Amino acid sequence: MSAGLKEMDVVTSENDPCLFTHKDMIAISWIDDLVFVSRDGSKIDEMVLSLKALGYALDKKEGSGLSAFLGIQINRTEGSIELSQPGLIDKVIRYTGMQDCNTGEKTPASVTPLHTDSDGAPWVDANENWEYAAALRMLMYLANHTRPDIAFAVNQCARFSFGPKQTHAKAIKRILRNLQATRTRGMVFSPIGEIIVDAYADADFAGLWAVEHEQDPLCSKVSNWIPVGASRLSFLMDEQATNGDCPVDNGVGVHCFVSSNARADSSSTSSCRNRECPWYGSVFGMSHAFQAL
């Protein structure tokens, strides 16, 4: 397909081999799907006919259009676009049998940090009809695509994918109750009409300092948020990367990757600025404005 697009004067992006640009449209490939976006639908029809003439078998998906591509609904209002996945939310809620759950949870995570709970009751003894890891995978897909608001809560639950306790499953159910109450909501893009790449980076122990068992590693959490034109483009949450003289043994069996917030923030900021921002800046053919909070 790439060869055929090239014959039609479609250029492959240097930053993403699945992104193609043309003077009249943009094309995005995903496995065996190809999406065309253009201000003029007749230009897309002409492109498809030309590719068929070259021997490529293309079938247009009728009905839902782009709004249901990969299960993501796209709702447009004046000045904004909202991406949501109510279908996937319904799926994970049905999978866990939470259809009739209480929807009173206003936040996906409790103020009490989720820790190892080494003395807690194992999840396998709960006799539930769903798998912890399977539910977590669906939640991670949601968090990575249309619901960044649950990313931290999901990240905390993901730490205990192996040997989860009932307290960890309770945390997943809290996320599901929050999703049930907000199933039609998603990520909102409100472009300002100017392409500016900003970046916000932070790092924190997420309330787990002096809470985890002394034999468990304690890592600072790092996150960064990169909006383009005031609209979210990228969100990352991970364990703080090691550097230089880390990890450090503090004498009580706790290995700390970063032992001070100032040091953690500096490392997070440096990673975001040097690894993430240049790539997005090159995608849009511009230098980025960087702001660290």
Backbone as CSV, one residue per row, in Angstrom:
resi,resn,N_x,N_y,N_z,CA_x,CA_y,CA_z,C_x,C_y,C_z
1,MET,0.823,-1.201,0.000,0.000,0.000,0.000,0.865,1.262,0.000
2,SER,1.972,1.230,0.727,2.863,2.391,0.768,3.387,2.735,-0.625
3,ALA,3.682,1.673,-1.403,4.186,1.896,-2.759,3.117,2.554,-3.627
4,GLY,1.865,2.104,-3.449,0.770,2.676,-4.215,0.531,4.130,-3.856
5,LEU,0.581,4.441,-2.574,0.396,5.827,-2.130,1.513,6.712,-2.664
6,LYS,2.725,6.163,-2.714,3.861,6.934,-3.217,3.649,7.299,-4.681
7,GLU,3.078,6.359,-5.465,2.803,6.646,-6.874,1.785,7.765,-7.044
8,MET,0.954,7.954,-6.008,-0.063,9.006,-6.067,0.424,10.300,-5.422
9,ASP,1.752,10.441,-5.302,2.377,11.650,-4.735,2.013,11.862,-3.276
10,VAL,1.780,10.760,-2.562,1.530,10.817,-1.126,2.863,10.597,-0.416
11,VAL,3.184,11.453,0.540,4.492,11.422,1.204,4.376,10.775,2.577
12,THR,5.288,9.843,2.864,5.332,9.201,4.171,6.015,10.113,5.183
13,SER,5.415,10.270,6.354,5.994,11.121,7.391,7.329,10.555,7.863
14,GLU,8.289,11.430,8.091,9.583,11.000,8.610,9.486,10.582,10.072
15,ASN,8.431,11.007,10.756,8.300,10.731,12.182,7.406,9.538,12.496
16,ASP,6.510,9.216,11.572,5.595,8.106,11.804,5.314,7.419,10.468
17,PRO,5.756,6.163,10.284,5.580,5.472,8.998,4.124,5.175,8.666
18,CYS,3.224,5.354,9.640,1.803,5.099,9.400,1.043,6.371,9.016
19,LEU,1.738,7.501,8.957,1.118,8.781,8.621,1.581,9.237,7.242
20,PHE,0.609,9.564,6.383,0.914,9.975,5.019,0.245,11.330,4.741
21,THR,0.929,12.167,4.003,0.381,13.491,3.689,0.329,13.700,2.188
22,HIS,-0.673,14.451,1.771,-0.892,14.787,0.365,-1.401,16.217,0.326
23,LYS,-1.276,16.876,-0.791,-1.710,18.272,-0.866,-3.204,18.431,-0.607
24,ASP,-3.982,17.358,-0.810,-5.435,17.443,-0.623,-5.951,16.690,0.593
25,MET,-5.087,15.906,1.263,-5.603,15.060,2.353,-4.475,14.517,3.217
26,ILE,-4.890,13.869,4.292,-4.000,13.130,5.177,-4.502,11.702,5.233
27,ALA,-3.591,10.729,5.249,-3.964,9.314,5.350,-3.260,8.693,6.542
28,ILE,-3.976,7.845,7.253,-3.428,7.158,8.423,-3.717,5.666,8.264
29,SER,-2.693,4.839,8.393,-2.885,3.387,8.282,-2.829,2.753,9.658
30,TRP,-3.656,1.719,9.842,-3.676,0.980,11.101,-3.961,-0.479,10.774
31,ILE,-2.927,-1.318,10.813,-2.995,-2.740,10.472,-3.557,-2.875,9.049
32,ASP,-4.823,-3.299,8.906,-5.389,-3.453,7.564,-6.426,-2.372,7.250
33,ASP,-6.424,-1.285,8.018,-7.336,-0.172,7.778,-6.558,1.044,7.293
34,LEU,-7.202,1.840,6.454,-6.597,3.068,5.948,-7.644,4.175,6.049
35,VAL,-7.310,5.240,6.762,-8.235,6.354,6.981,-7.762,7.566,6.193
36,PHE,-8.675,8.154,5.423,-8.382,9.384,4.699,-9.161,10.528,5.337
37,VAL,-8.504,11.668,5.488,-9.144,12.866,6.030,-8.891,14.008,5.060
38,SER,-9.976,14.657,4.606,-9.846,15.743,3.646,-11.012,16.712,3.803
39,ARG,-10.798,17.947,3.420,-11.873,18.934,3.412,-12.840,18.690,2.255
40,ASP,-12.389,17.952,1.255,-13.195,17.687,0.070,-13.325,16.177,-0.113
41,GLY,-14.522,15.635,0.133,-14.731,14.203,0.031,-14.482,13.643,-1.347
42,SER,-14.689,14.452,-2.401,-14.476,13.969,-3.769,-13.000,13.642,-4.015
43,LYS,-12.105,14.347,-3.311,-10.674,14.062,-3.453,-10.334,12.677,-2.902
44,ILE,-11.014,12.297,-1.825,-10.805,10.966,-1.260,-11.303,9.908,-2.235
45,ASP,-12.487,10.148,-2.827,-13.028,9.198,-3.797,-12.072,9.017,-4.972
46,GLU,-11.488,10.108,-5.437,-10.539,10.027,-6.548,-9.309,9.220,-6.156
47,MET,-8.820,9.425,-4.930,-7.655,8.685,-4.463,-7.948,7.191,-4.379
48,VAL,-9.109,6.842,-3.834,-9.483,5.429,-3.704,-9.597,4.778,-5.072
49,LEU,-10.226,5.456,-6.036,-10.356,4.907,-7.388,-8.985,4.704,-8.034
50,SER,-8.080,5.646,-7.807,-6.733,5.530,-8.373,-5.984,4.348,-7.775
51,LEU,-6.137,4.127,-6.473,-5.469,2.998,-5.822,-6.067,1.673,-6.285
52,LYS,-7.378,1.653,-6.499,-8.010,0.436,-7.028,-7.503,0.134,-8.426
53,ALA,-7.283,1.178,-9.229,-6.765,0.995,-10.581,-5.365,0.402,-10.572
54,LEU,-4.643,0.637,-9.475,-3.291,0.074,-9.335,-3.317,-1.357,-8.801
55,GLY,-4.521,-1.867,-8.515,-4.647,-3.252,-8.086,-4.868,-3.453,-6.601
56,TYR,-5.078,-2.376,-5.854,-5.303,-2.498,-4.412,-6.791,-2.669,-4.129
57,ALA,-7.122,-3.714,-3.368,-8.522,-4.001,-3.050,-8.929,-3.192,-1.823
58,LEU,-9.693,-2.131,-2.040,-10.141,-1.258,-0.966,-11.662,-1.312,-0.871
59,ASP,-12.155,-1.561,0.318,-13.592,-1.573,0.560,-13.927,-0.494,1.576
60,LYS,-14.853,0.374,1.222,-15.241,1.454,2.114,-16.183,0.934,3.183
61,LYS,-15.913,1.289,4.432,-16.783,0.911,5.535,-17.917,1.921,5.633
62,GLU,-19.113,1.465,5.366,-20.266,2.354,5.371,-20.846,2.490,6.774
63,GLY,-21.582,3.554,6.997,-22.354,3.698,8.235,-21.708,4.600,9.261
64,SER,-20.867,4.016,10.109,-20.370,4.736,11.278,-19.320,5.786,10.943
65,GLY,-18.574,5.568,9.838,-17.530,6.513,9.479,-16.412,6.529,10.500
66,LEU,-15.704,7.635,10.531,-14.524,7.746,11.387,-14.873,7.779,12.863
67,SER,-16.103,8.156,13.200,-16.474,8.346,14.604,-16.357,7.067,15.422
68,ALA,-16.451,5.904,14.769,-16.360,4.643,15.512,-15.066,3.895,15.210
69,PHE,-14.108,4.583,14.572,-12.846,3.939,14.235,-12.128,3.506,15.514
70,LEU,-11.753,2.229,15.577,-11.105,1.645,16.751,-11.967,1.775,18.011
71,GLY,-13.285,1.895,17.837,-14.174,1.945,18.991,-14.204,3.280,19.705
72,ILE,-13.677,4.314,19.088,-13.654,5.645,19.704,-14.700,6.526,19.039
73,GLN,-15.623,7.044,19.822,-16.625,7.951,19.291,-16.078,9.374,19.278
74,ILE,-16.379,10.087,18.209,-15.910,11.463,18.055,-17.126,12.375,17.996
75,ASN,-17.276,13.200,19.023,-18.405,14.121,19.086,-17.902,15.555,18.925
76,ARG,-18.425,16.240,17.925,-17.992,17.611,17.641,-19.029,18.609,18.138
77,THR,-18.553,19.611,18.826,-19.391,20.737,19.227,-18.678,22.003,18.792
78,GLU,-19.296,23.138,18.970,-18.675,24.379,18.542,-17.392,24.660,19.326
79,GLY,-16.281,24.613,18.630,-15.000,24.934,19.247,-14.298,23.784,19.942
80,SER,-14.868,22.572,19.944,-14.211,21.464,20.636,-14.594,20.117,20.026
81,ILE,-13.780,19.131,20.316,-14.013,17.755,19.895,-13.834,16.867,21.120
82,GLU,-14.761,15.945,21.364,-14.664,15.034,22.507,-14.555,13.599,22.012
83,LEU,-13.544,12.887,22.490,-13.343,11.479,22.177,-13.782,10.645,23.373
84,SER,-14.603,9.634,23.140,-15.091,8.804,24.235,-15.187,7.347,23.794
85,GLN,-15.231,6.448,24.756,-15.339,5.012,24.496,-16.379,4.368,25.408
86,PRO,-17.639,4.779,25.307,-18.659,4.182,26.173,-18.833,2.683,25.944
87,GLY,-18.564,2.222,24.703,-18.675,0.797,24.414,-17.688,-0.028,25.212
88,LEU,-16.450,0.436,25.307,-15.437,-0.284,26.070,-15.720,-0.198,27.569
89,ILE,-16.226,0.945,28.012,-16.597,1.082,29.418,-17.693,0.079,29.764
90,ASP,-18.704,-0.025,28.899,-19.781,-0.992,29.123,-19.231,-2.417,29.139
91,LYS,-18.255,-2.684,28.267,-17.686,-4.028,28.173,-16.979,-4.436,29.466
92,VAL,-16.136,-3.555,30.001,-15.399,-3.911,31.210,-16.336,-3.980,32.416
93,ILE,-17.394,-3.150,32.414,-18.363,-3.193,33.507,-19.154,-4.500,33.468
94,ARG,-19.550,-4.940,32.261,-20.235,-6.235,32.137,-19.306,-7.375,32.523
95,TYR,-18.049,-7.285,32.104,-17.080,-8.347,32.388,-16.921,-8.577,33.883
96,THR,-16.933,-7.510,34.637,-16.749,-7.620,36.090,-18.066,-7.738,36.852
97,GLY,-19.202,-7.747,36.126,-20.500,-7.869,36.778,-20.901,-6.659,37.595
98,MET,-20.475,-5.481,37.161,-20.715,-4.251,37.916,-21.828,-3.395,37.305
99,GLN,-22.717,-4.008,36.509,-23.758,-3.226,35.829,-24.642,-2.459,36.803
100,ASP,-24.907,-3.010,37.963,-25.807,-2.376,38.937,-25.049,-1.718,40.082
101,CYS,-23.795,-1.340,39.824,-22.969,-0.783,40.893,-23.421,0.623,41.274
102,ASN,-23.037,1.016,42.479,-23.279,2.376,42.958,-22.397,3.341,42.168
103,THR,-22.972,4.411,41.683,-22.212,5.359,40.859,-21.846,6.632,41.629
104,GLY,-21.694,6.507,42.926,-21.440,7.680,43.757,-19.993,8.114,43.831
105,GLU,-19.063,7.326,43.258,-17.649,7.680,43.338,-17.338,8.855,42.413
106,LYS,-16.920,9.975,42.980,-16.616,11.163,42.176,-15.182,11.178,41.666
107,THR,-14.339,10.333,42.260,-12.945,10.239,41.821,-12.594,8.765,41.631
108,PRO,-11.692,8.430,40.692,-11.347,7.029,40.446,-10.401,6.420,41.482
109,ALA,-9.807,7.243,42.336,-8.866,6.729,43.334,-9.177,7.317,44.702
110,SER,-8.858,6.555,45.732,-9.041,7.013,47.101,-7.859,7.882,47.515
111,VAL,-8.051,8.707,48.528,-6.938,9.513,49.035,-5.934,8.641,49.775
112,THR,-6.369,7.445,50.178,-5.454,6.500,50.832,-4.626,5.794,49.773
113,PRO,-3.304,5.839,49.841,-2.474,5.228,48.795,-2.659,3.713,48.738
114,LEU,-2.608,3.180,47.538,-2.726,1.736,47.319,-1.341,1.115,47.436
115,HIS,-1.164,0.245,48.403,0.162,-0.324,48.626,0.130,-1.848,48.496
116,THR,1.218,-2.502,48.827,1.362,-3.941,48.609,0.358,-4.769,49.384
117,ASP,0.036,-4.350,50.613,-0.903,-5.080,51.463,-0.466,-6.539,51.592
118,SER,0.779,-6.735,52.007,1.363,-8.072,52.061,0.610,-9.029,52.970
119,ASP,-0.103,-8.511,53.948,-0.847,-9.387,54.867,-2.330,-9.482,54.502
120,GLY,-2.726,-8.891,53.391,-4.129,-8.886,53.004,-4.584,-10.196,52.382
121,ALA,-5.900,-10.362,52.255,-6.476,-11.572,51.663,-6.201,-11.613,50.167
122,PRO,-5.740,-12.759,49.642,-5.441,-12.863,48.210,-6.698,-12.707,47.352
123,TRP,-6.511,-12.157,46.166,-7.624,-11.981,45.235,-8.234,-13.317,44.826
124,VAL,-7.390,-14.347,44.692,-7.884,-15.646,44.233,-8.888,-16.258,45.210
125,ASP,-8.888,-15.803,46.478,-9.825,-16.339,47.465,-11.179,-15.633,47.428
126,ALA,-11.324,-14.630,46.559,-12.563,-13.855,46.535,-13.671,-14.539,45.742
127,ASN,-13.315,-15.581,44.956,-14.288,-16.337,44.149,-15.086,-15.432,43.198
128,GLU,-14.422,-14.463,42.616,-15.046,-13.602,41.616,-14.995,-14.288,40.249
129,ASN,-15.881,-13.878,39.346,-15.951,-14.501,38.027,-15.227,-13.686,36.956
130,TRP,-14.211,-12.925,37.345,-13.439,-12.174,36.374,-11.979,-12.170,36.781
131,GLU,-11.132,-11.970,35.792,-9.690,-11.977,36.012,-9.175,-10.554,36.222
132,TYR,-8.366,-10.394,37.237,-7.801,-9.086,37.573,-7.049,-8.497,36.385
133,ALA,-6.157,-9.293,35.772,-5.319,-8.784,34.685,-6.146,-8.425,33.457
134,ALA,-7.190,-9.194,33.158,-8.013,-8.929,31.980,-8.764,-7.605,32.131
135,ALA,-9.338,-7.365,33.305,-10.033,-6.101,33.553,-9.044,-4.941,33.490
136,LEU,-7.856,-5.163,34.011,-6.836,-4.117,34.030,-6.410,-3.728,32.620
137,ARG,-6.308,-4.722,31.721,-5.915,-4.424,30.339,-6.920,-3.485,29.673
138,MET,-8.204,-3.728,29.885,-9.223,-2.856,29.299,-9.153,-1.449,29.884
139,LEU,-8.902,-1.366,31.191,-8.790,-0.061,31.830,-7.559,0.699,31.337
140,MET,-6.474,-0.025,31.098,-5.261,0.623,30.581,-5.497,1.169,29.178
141,TYR,-6.260,0.439,28.355,-6.583,0.922,27.013,-7.394,2.206,27.093
142,LEU,-8.353,2.227,28.008,-9.155,3.431,28.217,-8.282,4.607,28.655
143,ALA,-7.432,4.364,29.658,-6.593,5.431,30.211,-5.640,5.998,29.170
144,ASN,-5.159,5.143,28.276,-4.179,5.580,27.286,-4.799,6.298,26.095
145,HIS,-6.115,6.146,25.904,-6.721,6.705,24.699,-7.686,7.856,24.972
146,THR,-8.674,7.648,25.824,-9.693,8.688,25.985,-9.967,9.096,27.424
147,ARG,-9.386,8.390,28.401,-9.670,8.724,29.794,-8.396,8.888,30.611
148,PRO,-7.594,9.926,30.323,-6.375,10.147,31.099,-6.658,10.451,32.565
149,ASP,-7.916,10.792,32.893,-8.255,11.095,34.283,-8.163,9.877,35.193
150,ILE,-8.200,8.656,34.609,-8.092,7.448,35.438,-6.684,6.860,35.386
151,ALA,-5.760,7.521,34.683,-4.426,6.958,34.450,-3.686,6.651,35.750
152,PHE,-3.724,7.582,36.702,-2.993,7.351,37.948,-3.577,6.166,38.710
153,ALA,-4.906,6.106,38.823,-5.548,5.014,39.555,-5.254,3.670,38.899
154,VAL,-5.294,3.629,37.564,-5.012,2.384,36.846,-3.559,1.989,37.014
155,ASN,-2.663,2.989,36.962,-1.243,2.730,37.143,-0.972,2.098,38.501
156,GLN,-1.661,2.577,39.536,-1.470,2.009,40.870,-1.932,0.562,40.923
157,CYS,-3.065,0.253,40.302,-3.570,-1.126,40.284,-2.653,-2.043,39.470
158,ALA,-2.044,-1.493,38.408,-1.185,-2.302,37.538,0.067,-2.787,38.264
159,ARG,0.456,-2.118,39.326,1.641,-2.539,40.080,1.457,-3.910,40.708
160,PHE,0.206,-4.331,40.839,-0.069,-5.579,41.569,-0.735,-6.623,40.671
161,SER,-0.361,-6.623,39.390,-0.930,-7.581,38.443,-0.586,-9.025,38.815
162,PHE,0.562,-9.214,39.450,0.976,-10.550,39.868,0.730,-10.685,41.368
163,GLY,-0.143,-11.616,41.724,-0.481,-11.825,43.124,-1.285,-10.704,43.727
164,PRO,-2.335,-10.218,43.055,-3.130,-9.113,43.617,-3.888,-9.540,44.861
165,LYS,-4.163,-8.584,45.717,-4.959,-8.826,46.918,-6.369,-8.267,46.705
166,GLN,-7.252,-8.606,47.617,-8.635,-8.152,47.484,-8.736,-6.624,47.587
167,THR,-7.814,-6.013,48.301,-7.817,-4.548,48.379,-7.520,-3.928,47.019
168,HIS,-6.702,-4.610,46.214,-6.380,-4.106,44.885,-7.588,-4.250,43.954
169,ALA,-8.322,-5.342,44.076,-9.539,-5.520,43.287,-10.589,-4.490,43.688
170,LYS,-10.611,-4.148,44.970,-11.534,-3.113,45.444,-11.216,-1.782,44.782
171,ALA,-9.922,-1.518,44.565,-9.509,-0.279,43.907,-9.967,-0.271,42.446
172,ILE,-9.915,-1.428,41.783,-10.404,-1.518,40.411,-11.902,-1.250,40.369
173,LYS,-12.632,-1.784,41.345,-14.081,-1.567,41.382,-14.413,-0.097,41.607
174,ARG,-13.575,0.596,42.349,-13.806,2.032,42.535,-13.673,2.768,41.196
175,ILE,-12.658,2.390,40.404,-12.492,2.983,39.074,-13.731,2.717,38.229
176,LEU,-14.249,1.484,38.288,-15.414,1.112,37.480,-16.664,1.885,37.895
177,ARG,-16.829,2.121,39.188,-17.986,2.906,39.634,-17.898,4.342,39.117
178,ASN,-16.683,4.879,39.101,-16.490,6.222,38.565,-16.778,6.256,37.062
179,LEU,-16.344,5.211,36.341,-16.590,5.143,34.908,-18.071,4.964,34.600
180,GLN,-18.759,4.190,35.423,-20.198,3.997,35.218,-20.933,5.336,35.305
181,ALA,-20.485,6.183,36.209,-21.129,7.481,36.396,-20.755,8.473,35.291
182,THR,-19.656,8.206,34.586,-19.170,9.160,33.571,-18.940,8.465,32.228
183,ARG,-19.732,7.435,31.922,-19.465,6.572,30.765,-19.497,7.316,29.426
184,THR,-20.251,8.389,29.334,-20.355,9.109,28.058,-19.317,10.220,27.923
185,ARG,-18.527,10.425,28.965,-17.525,11.498,28.921,-16.207,10.958,28.385
186,GLY,-15.386,11.879,27.902,-14.094,11.473,27.369,-13.124,12.623,27.356
187,MET,-12.153,12.528,26.480,-11.112,13.535,26.386,-11.564,14.632,25.433
188,VAL,-11.459,15.884,25.876,-11.941,17.027,25.102,-10.766,17.800,24.511
189,PHE,-10.832,18.040,23.216,-9.853,18.873,22.534,-10.507,20.224,22.255
190,SER,-9.884,21.292,22.708,-10.388,22.652,22.446,-9.255,23.473,21.852
191,PRO,-8.980,23.275,20.573,-7.834,23.969,19.946,-7.976,25.476,19.979
192,ILE,-6.836,26.147,20.103,-6.824,27.604,20.201,-6.471,28.265,18.870
193,GLY,-6.259,27.435,17.830,-5.958,27.994,16.518,-4.499,28.301,16.299
194,GLU,-3.652,27.941,17.233,-2.215,28.200,17.114,-1.465,26.955,17.562
195,ILE,-0.545,26.462,16.739,0.191,25.240,17.068,1.372,25.580,17.971
196,ILE,1.218,25.299,19.238,2.285,25.488,20.225,2.389,24.198,21.030
197,VAL,3.580,23.624,21.098,3.801,22.415,21.874,4.296,22.800,23.261
198,ASP,3.495,22.531,24.274,3.885,22.759,25.662,4.158,21.418,26.325
199,ALA,4.796,21.439,27.469,5.026,20.202,28.211,4.999,20.493,29.699
200,TYR,4.313,19.640,30.448,4.209,19.779,31.899,4.712,18.485,32.527
201,ALA,5.692,18.578,33.377,6.290,17.390,33.972,6.218,17.458,35.492
202,ASP,6.085,16.291,36.113,6.027,16.246,37.573,6.519,14.887,38.051
203,ALA,6.896,14.807,39.312,7.307,13.544,39.915,6.966,13.589,41.394
204,ASP,6.560,12.432,41.930,6.120,12.404,43.324,6.113,10.962,43.805
205,PHE,6.164,10.771,45.112,6.073,9.423,45.675,4.627,8.962,45.811
206,ALA,3.672,9.784,45.411,2.247,9.423,45.371,1.734,8.929,46.710
207,GLY,2.224,9.521,47.793,1.727,9.168,49.119,2.240,7.861,49.679
208,LEU,3.196,7.213,48.988,3.653,5.884,49.418,4.905,5.922,50.282
209,TRP,5.450,7.105,50.519,6.634,7.181,51.371,6.282,6.732,52.780
210,ALA,7.051,5.796,53.321,6.868,5.246,54.671,5.566,4.456,54.802
211,VAL,4.944,4.075,53.671,3.730,3.262,53.711,4.003,1.844,53.251
212,GLU,4.812,1.678,52.194,5.116,0.359,51.682,5.894,-0.475,52.696
213,HIS,5.788,-1.806,52.526,6.559,-2.724,53.361,8.039,-2.474,53.122
214,GLU,8.853,-2.611,54.164,10.274,-2.240,54.053,11.035,-3.095,53.051
215,GLN,10.504,-4.263,52.667,11.178,-5.110,51.699,10.753,-4.803,50.258
216,ASP,9.794,-3.916,50.097,9.317,-3.586,48.762,10.026,-2.337,48.244
217,PRO,10.359,-2.324,46.949,11.017,-1.131,46.392,10.052,0.039,46.341
218,LEU,10.562,1.217,46.636,9.756,2.439,46.580,10.310,3.325,45.483
219,CYS,9.483,3.585,44.481,9.923,4.384,43.337,9.089,5.640,43.235
220,SER,9.748,6.715,42.886,9.017,7.941,42.597,8.267,7.751,41.280
221,LYS,7.055,8.314,41.199,6.271,8.253,39.970,6.568,9.491,39.133
222,VAL,6.697,9.285,37.837,6.961,10.404,36.947,5.839,10.493,35.925
223,SER,5.433,11.689,35.596,4.403,11.870,34.581,4.706,13.117,33.780
224,ASN,4.266,13.101,32.537,4.336,14.324,31.751,3.116,14.420,30.850
225,TRP,2.732,15.623,30.568,1.530,15.944,29.812,1.923,16.911,28.718
226,ILE,1.688,16.544,27.451,2.110,17.379,26.328,0.890,17.770,25.500
227,PRO,0.424,19.020,25.644,-0.665,19.511,24.784,-0.112,20.265,23.584
228,VAL,-0.839,20.188,22.486,-0.502,20.953,21.285,-1.679,21.866,20.976
229,GLY,-1.442,23.157,20.917,-2.530,24.094,20.700,-3.588,24.004,21.774
230,ALA,-3.164,23.786,23.023,-4.041,23.687,24.197,-4.862,22.409,24.207
231,SER,-4.543,21.435,23.340,-5.266,20.164,23.314,-4.302,19.028,23.607
232,ARG,-4.708,18.145,24.490,-3.842,17.057,24.944,-3.419,16.170,23.779
233,LEU,-2.105,15.935,23.660,-1.578,15.069,22.617,-0.937,13.824,23.206
234,SER,-0.266,13.968,24.330,0.441,12.832,24.909,0.382,12.906,26.432
235,PHE,0.244,11.731,27.044,0.277,11.657,28.501,1.052,10.416,28.887
236,LEU,2.030,10.560,29.762,2.868,9.441,30.178,2.942,9.377,31.682
237,MET,2.792,8.166,32.226,3.007,7.957,33.652,3.847,6.694,33.812
238,ASP,4.905,6.778,34.603,5.815,5.650,34.724,6.567,5.747,36.043
239,GLU,7.349,4.696,36.338,8.233,4.749,37.487,9.397,5.670,37.149
240,GLN,9.941,6.351,38.156,11.088,7.230,37.931,12.266,6.406,37.452
241,ALA,12.887,6.839,36.372,14.047,6.131,35.845,15.238,6.289,36.776
242,THR,16.113,5.293,36.779,17.318,5.380,37.604,18.287,6.358,36.969
243,ASN,19.171,6.880,37.787,20.206,7.753,37.248,21.426,7.679,38.145
244,GLY,22.587,7.706,37.519,23.852,7.826,38.228,23.999,6.956,39.454
245,ASP,23.875,7.551,40.647,24.143,6.860,41.895,22.877,6.232,42.472
246,CYS,21.812,6.048,41.701,20.596,5.400,42.173,20.514,4.009,41.577
247,PRO,19.842,3.046,42.241,19.122,3.205,43.497,20.046,3.334,44.702
248,VAL,19.497,3.853,45.776,20.257,4.105,46.992,19.686,3.275,48.129
249,ASP,20.522,2.591,48.857,20.077,1.844,50.027,20.084,2.795,51.220
250,ASN,18.893,3.056,51.774,18.826,4.033,52.860,18.998,3.400,54.239
251,GLY,19.382,2.116,54.265,19.693,1.487,55.538,18.554,0.702,56.151
252,VAL,17.342,0.791,55.578,16.214,0.029,56.132,15.606,-0.891,55.084
253,GLY,16.373,-1.185,54.033,15.903,-2.126,53.035,15.034,-1.510,51.958
254,VAL,14.824,-0.203,51.986,14.015,0.474,50.976,14.937,1.074,49.936
255,HIS,14.755,0.678,48.685,15.603,1.205,47.618,14.883,2.366,46.952
256,CYS,15.425,3.541,47.061,14.786,4.754,46.552,15.482,5.183,45.267
257,PHE,14.741,5.224,44.169,15.321,5.692,42.921,15.627,7.178,42.999
258,VAL,14.739,7.923,43.628,14.954,9.353,43.809,14.547,9.699,45.228
259,SER,15.406,10.346,45.960,15.158,10.537,47.384,14.683,11.937,47.751
260,SER,14.522,12.815,46.771,14.008,14.149,47.074,13.130,14.619,45.932
261,ASN,12.112,15.392,46.253,11.212,15.868,45.218,11.934,16.751,44.205
262,ALA,12.877,17.575,44.678,13.600,18.458,43.764,14.380,17.633,42.744
263,ARG,15.006,16.585,43.226,15.789,15.739,42.340,14.886,14.969,41.377
264,ALA,13.752,14.498,41.892,12.800,13.764,41.060,12.236,14.665,39.982
265,ASP,11.837,15.877,40.350,11.272,16.802,39.377,12.284,17.164,38.297
266,SER,13.543,17.338,38.704,14.583,17.683,37.748,14.767,16.564,36.732
267,SER,14.765,15.308,37.217,14.928,14.167,36.320,13.734,14.038,35.384
268,SER,12.525,14.235,35.917,11.309,14.151,35.107,11.299,15.223,34.029
269,THR,11.658,16.438,34.419,11.686,17.552,33.477,12.689,17.298,32.358
270,SER,13.871,16.812,32.730,14.920,16.548,31.744,14.486,15.481,30.758
271,SER,13.856,14.402,31.252,13.403,13.324,30.380,12.356,13.813,29.401
272,CYS,11.402,14.595,29.904,10.328,15.109,29.051,10.878,16.047,27.984
273,ARG,11.781,16.928,28.403,12.318,17.930,27.480,13.204,17.312,26.416
274,ASN,14.035,16.334,26.803,15.033,15.794,25.885,14.540,14.613,25.066
275,ARG,13.509,13.894,25.569,13.051,12.694,24.858,11.711,12.897,24.154
276,GLU,10.751,13.525,24.830,9.404,13.624,24.283,9.215,14.852,23.389
277,CYS,9.582,16.020,23.899,9.273,17.273,23.196,9.916,17.389,21.819
278,PRO,11.183,17.029,21.642,11.773,17.186,20.309,11.026,16.413,19.228
279,TRP,10.512,15.218,19.585,9.789,14.416,18.595,8.518,15.127,18.157
280,TYR,7.749,15.624,19.116,6.509,16.313,18.757,6.785,17.621,18.030
281,GLY,7.865,18.284,18.415,8.228,19.505,17.715,8.554,19.229,16.256
282,SER,9.243,18.103,15.987,9.594,17.770,14.611,8.373,17.365,13.805
283,VAL,7.402,16.723,14.450,6.165,16.329,13.762,5.462,17.553,13.194
284,PHE,5.419,18.626,13.972,4.723,19.829,13.552,5.646,20.849,12.893
285,GLY,6.919,20.457,12.690,7.846,21.329,11.987,8.099,22.623,12.714
286,MET,8.283,22.543,14.015,8.449,23.776,14.770,9.231,23.488,16.039
287,SER,9.719,24.531,16.676,10.352,24.388,17.975,9.275,24.425,19.030
288,HIS,9.528,23.842,20.185,8.506,23.760,21.210,8.734,24.784,22.311
289,ALA,7.649,25.201,22.895,7.728,26.051,24.095,7.594,25.119,25.286
290,PHE,8.514,25.202,26.212,8.534,24.244,27.319,8.268,24.922,28.632
291,GLN,7.369,24.328,29.407,7.067,24.861,30.719,7.026,23.714,31.709
292,ALA,7.792,23.775,32.757,7.807,22.724,33.762,7.114,23.228,35.008
293,LEU,6.198,22.431,35.512,5.481,22.819,36.714,5.934,21.942,37.870
